Each structure stands twice: as structure tokens, then as C-alpha cells.
């Protein structure tokens, strides 16, 4: 019985690693060059026209295995990328994808990625980020978002565990300068873990990205972990020690 349970975990994990290796080889052509979009580097950023259909951006979190192309879901089939890769091929791993309701200029992007228990595939390392001690490890690791507009660096704001249909996070566009800060403050009030800089980060954010993955070890459960990042404006933040490569 114990051996059967072990195989039930090991076989999918092994298949996932094989698929992950293939995925990474194919993704090399999408990976943006270092410092893309950094004005000091003189790079102009890759235009969206050079990315395959459906691919919106590249997502990386410093010091973690998360380093992936991100697809843009379509309202005609919003869950397509749960079991397809960025090239439209069936894939058990799926690929991270932006909610179909997010537009090209949305200030808040919601990005979904699978949790595969016992692995570091996709967003697996985020499944328990709602626990304060785990969130602390993310607090100094920026999210790097690279798209046709260049590179953006976002800070970890907060994390929480919510039902899969939690409505409070399902807002993507804002009409005035105060709406996004107020939205993020509301999310922080519901969170179980947040940055010590949360109040400052919410003062003048220019963009927010929420990463969503399953909280549970078993599929089909109703709980999701949300990790919210925001791109700070000109407000003064605490210095952060580099953790790249840890």
C-alpha cells in the first residue's frame, strides 16, 4: 500500500520533470535579454509582435524556480492554458497565464499557475506563502515582469488563502489615482502575511500582479493561495538585500 502511494507521487513528478525540461528548452527563444527595458542599459525591450500568439510576458521571481513565459488567456476559452503550453500544445503542466478579463492596460493582473505537490514546478513553491514565516522568504525577492513595454520590478506586498471564487481580487482596471491604492489596502487587510513596507507600497503603486495557485496538496480542493506584488511609485522603501541565486 505504501509503495503504491509512493509511486502515485513519484511517477507524476518524474513525468512533470521531463515535461519541464522540454518546456524550458522551447522557452529559451522567448526569454528576454538581461536588463531588457532598463533605460540605463540602452535596451528597448522586445515588442509583443516577436512573441508567439498568446504569450504576453516573461515572469521571474528572484531566488526561486519561477522563471516562465506567461500566456494571455482568451475569453472564448479562459482555462485553455491549464493544460496547454504557450505554443498551444497539450501539456500536463499547463503554463502560467493571465486572467482573460485583464486587458492590455489593466493595472492589476491576475496570473494563474499550477501547484504540483512535492515539486518546484510552476507555482508550487508559492502554495504555502500565506504562512507568515514562508512569506518572509519572498519579501526580499522581487518579481521581474518583462513584456513589450520593458521590464518592471515588483515587490511582494502580501499573501492570503481564500476560496477559489473570492470576489475581492477580481478587479483589474481602475478609474482614478486613488482606486488602486485603496484596492491593495483592502487586500492587505484580508491577508495573513504582509510586507513590513505594506503601508508605503500601497501609497502610489503603478501596477499590481497577483499570483494564484492551489493551496492544497490534493487537486480539486476549493482553496487558493494569492501572493500580491506591486510596482512601487516614488515612495521611499526600505533597502532589500539581494537574494538572487539562493
C-alpha positions in Angstrom: 0.0 0.0 0.0 2.8 2.4 1.0 4.7 1.5 -2.2 1.6 2.3 -4.3 1.2 5.7 -2.7 4.8 6.5 -3.3 4.6 5.5 -6.9 1.4 7.7 -7.2 3.6 10.7 -6.3 6.9 9.7 -8.0 5.5 8.8 -11.4 3.6 12.1 -12.0 6.6 14.0 -10.6 9.0 12.3 -12.9 6.8 12.9 -15.9 6.4 16.5 -14.8 10.2 17.0 -14.7 10.6 15.6 -18.2 7.9 17.9 -19.5 9.5 20.8 -17.6 12.9 20.2 -19.2 11.2 20.2 -22.7 9.3 23.3 -21.7 12.5 25.1 -20.7 14.3 24.2 -23.9 11.4 25.5 -26.0 11.1 28.6 -23.8 14.7 29.7 -24.4 13.7 31.6 -27.5 11.2 33.6 -25.5 13.5 34.6 -22.7 14.1 38.3 -22.7 17.7 39.5 -22.7 19.2 40.6 -19.4 18.3 44.2 -18.3 15.6 44.4 -21.1 13.7 47.6 -20.7 16.3 49.1 -18.3 16.9 52.7 -19.6 20.5 52.6 -18.3 21.3 49.5 -20.4 20.0 51.2 -23.6 17.8 48.2 -24.5 14.5 48.9 -26.0 12.6 45.8 -24.9 11.2 43.1 -27.1 7.9 44.0 -28.9 4.9 41.9 -28.4 4.9 41.0 -32.1 8.0 38.9 -31.6 6.3 36.6 -29.1 4.2 33.6 -30.1 0.4 34.2 -30.2 -1.0 34.1 -26.7 2.3 34.9 -24.9 2.0 38.1 -23.0 5.2 38.4 -20.9 8.0 36.7 -19.0 7.7 36.2 -15.3 10.6 35.6 -12.9 10.9 35.7 -9.1 14.4 36.2 -7.8 15.8 33.3 -5.8 13.0 30.9 -6.7 12.5 28.4 -9.6 9.7 30.6 -11.0 11.1 31.7 -14.4 8.5 31.3 -17.1 6.7 32.8 -20.2 3.2 33.9 -19.3 0.3 33.3 -21.7 -2.7 35.6 -22.2 -6.0 33.7 -21.7 -8.8 34.4 -24.2 -12.4 34.9 -23.1 -13.5 32.3 -25.6 -11.6 29.6 -23.6 -10.3 31.1 -20.4 -8.9 27.9 -18.9 -7.1 26.7 -22.1 -3.6 27.2 -20.6 -4.4 25.0 -17.5 -3.4 22.0 -19.7 -1.6 23.6 -22.7 1.8 25.1 -23.2 2.4 28.6 -24.6 2.6 27.1 -28.1 -0.9 25.6 -27.8 0.2 22.0 -27.4 -1.5 19.8 -24.8 0.7 19.7 -21.7 0.1 18.3 -18.2 2.0 21.2 -16.6 0.0 23.9 -18.5 1.7 27.2 -18.2 1.2 30.4 -16.2 -1.5 32.6 -17.7 -3.1 36.0 -17.2 -6.8 36.1 -16.5 -8.8 36.6 -19.7 -10.5 39.6 -18.1 -7.2 41.5 -17.9 -6.7 43.9 -20.8 -3.5 45.3 -22.3 -3.6 48.3 -20.0 -5.0 46.7 -16.8 -3.3 48.0 -13.7 -4.0 44.7 -11.8 -3.0 41.4 -13.5 -4.1 38.1 -12.1 -1.8 35.2 -13.1 -2.6 31.5 -12.5 -0.1 28.7 -12.2 -0.4 25.0 -11.1 0.8 23.6 -7.8 2.3 20.1 -8.1 2.7 18.7 -4.6 6.3 17.6 -3.8 7.8 19.6 -6.7 9.0 23.1 -7.5 7.2 23.1 -10.9 5.2 26.2 -12.0 3.9 28.0 -8.9 4.3 25.1 -6.4 6.7 27.0 -4.2 4.0 29.6 -3.5 1.3 27.2 -2.3 2.0 27.9 1.4 3.2 31.6 1.0 0.2 32.7 3.1 2.0 31.4 6.2 3.9 34.4 7.6 7.3 32.6 8.0 7.1 31.5 4.4 6.1 34.9 3.1 9.1 36.4 4.9 11.3 34.4 2.5 9.6 36.1 -0.5 9.6 39.6 0.9 13.1 40.4 -0.3 12.8 38.6 -3.7 11.4 40.9 -6.4 9.1 39.8 -9.2 10.5 40.7 -12.6 7.8 41.2 -15.2 9.0 41.7 -18.8 6.7 42.5 -21.7 6.5 44.7 -24.7 6.8 47.8 -22.5 10.1 46.6 -21.0 11.0 45.3 -17.5 9.1 46.1 -14.3 10.3 45.2 -10.8 7.6 44.5 -8.3 7.8 44.0 -4.5 6.0 41.3 -2.5 3.1 43.1 -0.7 1.0 40.3 1.0 -0.3 36.8 0.8 -3.5 35.1 1.8 -5.5 31.9 1.5 -9.0 32.3 0.0 -11.9 30.4 -1.7 -11.3 29.9 -5.4 -14.2 32.2 -6.2 -13.2 35.0 -3.8 -14.6 38.2 -5.4 -12.4 40.8 -3.8 -9.4 40.1 -6.0 -11.4 40.1 -9.3 -10.9 43.7 -10.2 -8.5 44.6 -12.9 -9.0 48.2 -14.0 -9.2 51.4 -12.0 -10.6 54.8 -12.9 -8.6 57.2 -10.7 -5.3 57.6 -8.9 -6.7 56.5 -5.5 -8.5 53.4 -6.6 -5.5 51.0 -7.0 -4.0 52.0 -3.6 -7.4 51.6 -1.9 -7.9 48.2 -3.6 -4.5 47.0 -2.4 -5.1 48.2 1.2 -8.3 46.2 1.2 -6.4 43.1 0.1 -3.8 43.7 2.8 -6.5 43.9 5.5 -7.6 40.4 4.5 -4.1 38.9 4.3 -2.5 36.6 6.7 1.0 37.8 5.9 2.3 41.1 4.6 5.4 43.1 4.0 6.7 45.4 6.7 6.7 48.0 4.0 3.0 47.4 3.1 1.8 50.9 4.0 4.4 52.5 1.9 4.0 50.1 -1.0 0.3 51.0 -1.1 0.8 54.7 -1.3 1.5 55.2 -5.0 1.7 51.9 -6.8 1.8 51.9 -10.6 0.9 48.2 -11.2 -0.1 45.1 -9.2 0.3 41.4 -10.1 -1.4 38.7 -8.1 -0.1 35.1 -8.5 -2.7 32.4 -7.8 -2.1 28.7 -7.1 -3.8 25.9 -5.3 -3.2 25.8 -1.6 -3.9 22.1 -1.0 -1.8 19.0 -1.6 -4.7 17.4 -3.5 -6.3 18.6 -6.6 -9.9 19.6 -6.7 -9.9 21.5 -3.4 -11.6 24.9 -3.2 -8.7 26.9 -1.6 -6.2 29.2 -3.4 -3.1 31.0 -2.2 -2.7 34.5 -3.5 0.6 36.3 -3.5 0.2 40.0 -4.3 3.1 42.1 -5.8 3.1 45.8 -6.6 5.3 48.1 -8.5 6.0 51.0 -6.1 5.8 54.6 -7.2 8.2 57.2 -5.8 7.5 56.4 -2.1 10.6 55.6 -0.1 11.1 51.9 0.6 13.3 50.0 3.0 16.5 48.6 1.4 16.4 45.0 0.4 19.3 42.6 0.4 19.8 40.8 -2.9 18.9 37.1 -2.7 19.4 36.1 -6.4 20.6 32.6 -6.7 19.9 31.5 -3.1 
